[in-house]
Amino acid sequence: MKLINVIVRIQDRILLYKMLDETGEYWSYDEVGTTAVYVADDNTKVVSGVLCSIQDACYGPDSLVVEKINPVPDSLFNFIDWRFEMKQNIRTNPIQGHYDFDNNDVAMDEDGNVYLLTQIERWDFQFCTDCADTFVDAFCEIFKFDTNGVLVRHVKLKTSKAVVSNMEFLKCADGDIIVRINDINASNTALLTSVYRLDYDLILEKEFTMDQFYNHLVVDEDLNVIGCTNVYDPNDPNIKGASDVLVTKFNQEGVFQWKSYYGGTSFDFPRGVVKTTDGGIAFLANTSSIDFDIAENHGFQDIWVVKLIEGTTGYEDASDVTLSIFPNPTTDYIHIASNTAVFEMRIIASNTAVFEMRIVDLLGQQVFEGSASYTNTPVDVRSLPPGTYFVQVIEDGWKGVGMFVRL
């Protein structure tokens, strides 16, 4: 029997629901009190929490507590394998500071070591209650505990400007720890997503900040990072509605690879992204649209599932040529151009040169194959149904990719 674990927040309660994998039927639930919970395949849980200064059981203002809980009790009916407590006792009168813990995520490696992502917030000028505190700064940190619950070390990933930054483990396996942090940029004008890669000794190997905030991230087997977010920009001709879904890929060094937009003329908002077992990408989104990429609409707001396959939907590496397709959107013809040096050299080499091209739809199905000229001869797309399409060009060791919308 296999169980699916789902964290659910119901008003002020946080519950860990268990459902049967094969049928989805309810099995049981635990009240965990925090969303920073890790559940192993054998149903072992690691729960992180804090004790507030107003609680009698607290050892000081906002103490950190991490527990590993076994699914089966020992001979003394004890479920707790180990418990770690970081106790604060730094109050002085009449003015003093203290630190708050904001636990974000928990992970476990193959050897049973536990990792915690927490933001430690520094507050000053506390007068009796937390209500009078003044926020000073915060530190986004990762803690490592061994199999006995002993704190091995902790490392500061970054100093945060925000009272609460969002952190998440993207991977904790095969010797790699990959963490995402959403935080305010240096000029306090935007929320940006950063990615940190560490080894199991918490040695930082790579960090990079992405081009914007991403609601959802996933890492593939080569440590490439795929981001999925909602986006709206009235100056971006690729965006078709009030909010589109943007999917972007970065390699493990943080170098931009490609991006693509999905949606219709109404509201489209992503809810998650995953890598599929066949090497593809799938995202889940809410949609209110009834046109462009949205094949159907059954009510005010639908659930939209999209699967992408790299290599069949026009996505290529950053070393490939990015084609400019215009006009875009179009109703009848498209022209292909690019300011990339490789493309321009092909034009200079022969004004009469032609290249082989194909057009595929969002499902990766080929809908057109033929030849086009570097002399900017228009390509007739009047026979294609309205929708989003990808142009692929392969010529003498280089590849060109582009996207257009047929109205």
Secondary structure, 3 states (H helix, E strand, C coil): CCEEEEEEEECCEEEEEEEECCCCCEEEEEECCCCCEEECCCCCEEEEEEECCCCCCCCCCCEEEEEEECCCCCCCCCCEEEEEEECCCCCCCCCCCEEEEEEEEEEECCCCCEEEEEEEEEEECCCCCHHHCEEEEEEEEEEEECCCCCEEEEEEEEEECCCCCEEEEEEEECCEEEEEEEEECCCCCCEEEEEEEECCCCCEEEEEECCCCCCEEEECCCCCEEEEEEECCCCCCCCCCCEEEEEEEECCCCCEEEEEEECCCCEEEEEEEEECCCCCEEEEEEECCCCCCCCCCCCCCEEEEEEECCCCCCCCCCCCEECEEECCCECCEEEEECCCHHHHHHHHHCCCCEEEEEEECCCCCEEEEEEEECCCCCEECCCCCCEEEEEEEEECCEEEEEEEEEC
